[in-house]
Amino acid sequence: MIVAFVGNPLLEYDSFALEVGKLLKDVLIQEGHNVVFLHSSFDLFELLLARQELVIVDVADVATPKIVPLSVLKSRKFFTLHDLDIASIIQLSGKAPIIIAIPSNGKIMNIAHELLALLKNILSNQVRGSGSSKKSKDHRHG
């Protein structure tokens, strides 16, 4: 499974998912999952074409990490064009990744633990593909 943490590292309110992802990266890789950091919504195209299950972690107006429908990304106020792009790209792809929203701020360790518990629950319910590749990618704006 691919777990993609999405955000803009240059904007404090939009980088929290990336920071939480950095805390969880080693644990998720040890469990056999690919971890990706997306700094641009256009990097999402490649992941949507992958044959692996995809979980996208992004910030939204929620109190705790939870699975949300795509409409949450489309209905929130757009702080950056990245918000619109992610929802649009997913919708145009016809794919249905799991989207997890996390708060845009708070006690990072608490949120990381809550997210990890949610991810473990999701991941334990998925059938693992043969021969997981343990790697991490960091996509940056070019």
Helices and strands as residue ranges (DSSP letters): E 2-6, G 12-14, H 16-30, E 34-38, G 41-43, H 44-49, E 54-59, E 66-68, H 70-75, H 81-93, E 98-102, H 108-124, E 136-139
